[in-house]
Amino acid sequence: MLTTTLETVRRLFGVGRGTAGPLDDAWAPTAFEVAVTTPPTDLIYRLRSWPELPETGRTADIYRIFSVMSQRPVNRQWILARSRMAPEQLDQLLQRLEAEGVLEVIDPRRFAGREALQS
């Protein structure tokens, strides 16, 4: 009983990773694996050019968002706060715009190392 409890605690807290069995790695992913498989939520989007919109997509809401996105970069939270789109709809729209090549996607994490070097 005590051995089972200790194994559970080790798995929960990642203690003894060097001697862990193959199940431990599948059960508790490393920080790198989590970063690779989880899409970043702080991506920044900028519209390079106006896309061709279907008739149903030509709404004042979409035009307002695209107008700002063509002038300055915005993040997903900004778009959701200023539109009536569901998060799933927004994700589909952003994927379609990126596939069309009219959307620039910026990951701010790539600039994190520059700040440390300049200090």
C-alpha positions, 0 to 999 in steps of 0.5 A: 500500500505504501509503495503504491502511494509513493509511486502515485506521489512520484508521478504527481510531482515528477520525482525520480524522473530518471528512474521512471518507467515508460508509463510516467512519460506518457502520463505526465508530459514535459513542459516542452511537450505541453508548449509544442502541443498547446497553441499559444493564446497570445498570438498577434494578428495583422491583416496584410490585405483584405480578403474576398468575403462571401455574402454572409461574411460581409457584416459591419462587425467583420468590416470593423474588425478588418479595418482595425486589423489592417491598420495595427496588430491585434490579439484574439482576446481583442477580437472576441471582445469587439465582435459577436463571434463565438471563439470557434467561429473566430478560430475558423476565420483566422485559419481561413485567412491564414490559409489564404495568405492575407493574415500575418500571425506574430508570436510575441515569444520570439521577441522575449530573448531580445529584451534580455539581451538589451538589458 
